[in-house]
């Protein structure tokens, strides 16, 4: 895979997003004021607002669509501090969101990121919560309320946190299609082909981290592997059961670059040319661990991290080309 | 305030409060034994949050697990007739 690195994106899409969000709020305010003076039902206003949202979304996409010819997909690794959230966006507008970041970050942060990429109140075809820890499902309830989420995947291991309970409530309210995928399943979402590698059908792990949904996602000629927070022990199990099907160009490092994940065997089997981790500056656990980064350096694997680079944008192009834009300089 | 034991790494326990406040990071040796991930604790802070007292609430843990299991089952039932094609 040939890489071309750039820094900063233009501020155009951010400006358009802010303007259109302001427009949406203004329309809602005016409708509310008008409804107070008339006998219009709440249901009618809700329906009308949905139409307005759709129109604004189309308008937004028209403005921010600067996609050059030959582009296959974009990956956006959002800077959500010590948590995870990645958006995959195909050339035809199909979107997959993997995790929604930390529970203790402001909800407007992830919503603004998504507004910029998919439009105000836009559509998310598939939302995968790799596991139910609060640094991966944070503000998931707000996203389910604000965006049109078609389908949600979870690992099926119940958590006891309020954050998890809130997300379940929001899913029920949104009436999303819900699945708990198991290893061996293959699903097409637009041009994305998703292989589920974990959790296993017949046996559950003991912790949320080790029960993470692990996926290999192929779009055109590029494959991306995302292992949630599984440990090296689970990586070995996946290698044993899916040997020969794991080669990927882009690896999202397990558990924020912790030494407990990303074994030598995992790197050897997957063989990525680029790796990304998502972690917060000066986090409590010291992620990413130096041992993990050294393994990547020894194999000449380029590595990007949200603690250093801020939000990271990959543009996948035809002919196996990859363009990388980062919010921050090294 | 309730908080849930979510993770233990390198001897440090992470407790996630019900509110959207920052997590509590405390040495795992400060957690009353026996403990397991997912335990729900009543947290009391004193002396300007210099000291933290944890009291396990096993009934609350079971109540939450049951409530969430029930919600998840409802979601699965609702989705039963509209699942996407899956190729094995």
Interface residues (C-beta under 8 A of the other chain):
Chain A: X103 X104 X133 X134 X151 X154 X156 X158 X159 X160 X161 X162 X163 X164 X165 X168 X169 X171 X172 X175 X176 X177 X178 X179 X180 X181 X184 X185 X186 X187 X188 X207 X208 X209 X258 X260 X284 X285 X286
Chain B: X2 X4 X6 X7 X9 X10 X12 X14 X16 X18 X19 X20 X21 X22 X23 X25 X37 X38 X39 X40 X61 X64 X65 X67 X68 X69 X71 X72 X74 X75 X76 X78 X79 X82 X83 X84 X85 X86 X87 X88
